[in-house]
Amino acid sequence: MLNKTIQGIEVPELGFGTFKLIGKECEQAVKLALNLGYRHIDTAQIYKNEREVGNGIKQAHIKRDELFLTTKIWMTNHSKDDVIKSTERSLQELDVPYVDLLLIHWPNPDYDIEETIEGMLSIRDQGKALNIGVSNFPMAALREVNDELAAPIFCNQVEYHPLLGQFDLLEYATENDIMVTAYAPLAQGEVLGNPLLKTLGEKYEKSPAQIALRWLIEQEQVVAIPKASSREHMEANLDIYDFSLEDDDFYAIDDLEKDRRIVNPDFAPNWDN
């Protein structure tokens, strides 16, 4: 497993996503992922699985400083007080003294973003979150927090896969040394049927999913957090380090139609890509 260095910090470029994993299944999946070699775990308050994620970490006997752990503040917790209270609750559930990365899960125009950031900086100053960032922020919103408010944004976690483009964000991320975390990196399974990815899979003797993940992590600022509940899929997602894409193949994936957004709830912002 290789790391990306973002703002001087090493982050495992392949993480383990826990969206929709709950109860014992979540606990066992996190433990198994860590035993297989994952060292980057992603959760969120709204997933209602922070306690199980914490239990899985404990059962795997991984030292805290060997793990990169992310959680996210839900939309109803954006006041300064609620940011602090809800994050402290998350730490209790996870049973850890700090998270490596604390994100705003979705932008919420009903709250003053400056106040939300103040709460996050308070948490950071207490050593309870080593880095702060955002998730699902279109470019305009990201520029507001990073440029206008000069908040120390470490990451923007967004839906990103071969069927959805994030080229403006990638350019901005490279200029500002911000991490782009790709969630739903397999387009919730849709990449598996893509003709180009299938053809490339045959060429490299890999699955379309492995081609998609390889394309993502070959990009400078990008890390990916595929979700998997079976050992077979967890191992397959890790098995992308014995090949690299030839330039022509990489650019062919770049050239796929990039308009397939899977995650688009009612409260989503106006996307600018």
Residue, then its C-alpha position, 0 to 999 in steps of 0.5 A: m500500500l502506497n501513501k500520498t503526501i498531502q501538506g506534508i502528511e502521509v495518507p494511505e491512498l487506498g482506504f476502506g469506506t464504511f457507508k451502509l455497513i452497520g452492526k456486527e457486519c461493519e465491525q467484522a468488515v473493519k477488523l478484516a480490512l485492517n488485518l488485510g493491510y488497509r490503514h485508512i478508514d472512513t466513516a461519518q456521523i450519519y452512517k450510524n456505525e462509528r461505534e462498530v468502526g471503533n470496535g473493529i479497530k480495537q479488535a484488529h489491535i492496530k496502533r492508533d498512530e498507524l491508522f488514518l481515520t476520517t469522520k464527517i459532521w452531519m448537516t444538522n450539526h453545523s453550529k459551532d457548539d454542535v460541531i464541538k459536541s457532535t465531534e466529541r460524541s463521535l470520538q466517544e463512539l469510535d473510542v479514540p482520542y482524535v481523528d486524523l481528518l474531520l470533514i463537513h459532510w455536505p454544505n448547508p446554506d442554513y448555517d454560517i460556514e464561518e461558524t462551522i469552521e470555527g467549531m472545527l478549528s476549536i476541535r483541531d486546536q484541542g488535538k481532537a482532529l489533526n486535519i479539517g476539510v469538506s465533502n461534497f463541496p462544489m468549486a465555488a463553495l470550496r473556494e469560499v472556505n479555502d480562499e476567502l475564509a483561509a480555512p486550512i482545508f486538507c481535503n474535499q471528499v467527492e464522488y469521483h470515478p471513471l464516469l464522473g469528472q472532477f477536472d477543475l477540482l483536481e487542478y485546484a487541488t494540485e495548486n493548493d496541495i489539497m487531497v481529493t478523496a474519491y468516494a463511490p470510486l466504482a460508481q456503485g458497481e456501474v464501472l463493471g459493465n463499462p466496455l472500455l474498462k472491460t477491454l482494459g481489464e482483459k489487457y492487464e488481466k485485471s477486473p474493470a473495478q481494479i482498472a478504475l481504482r488504478w486510474l484514480i490512484e495514479q492521479e496526483q492528489v487522489v485517494a480512493i475509499p471503495k466499500a467492500s463487505s467480502r474478503e474477496h472484494m477487499e483483497a481485489n481492491l488492494d491488488i492494484y499495485d503490480f501494474s500501471l496503466e500505459d499513458d494511452d490507456f490512462y487518457a482513454i479513461d480520461d476521455l470517457e463521458k464524465d456525466r454519471r453522478i450517482v449520489n445526488p440527494d435533494f439537499a445536494p448543492n448546485w454542482d458546478n461540474 
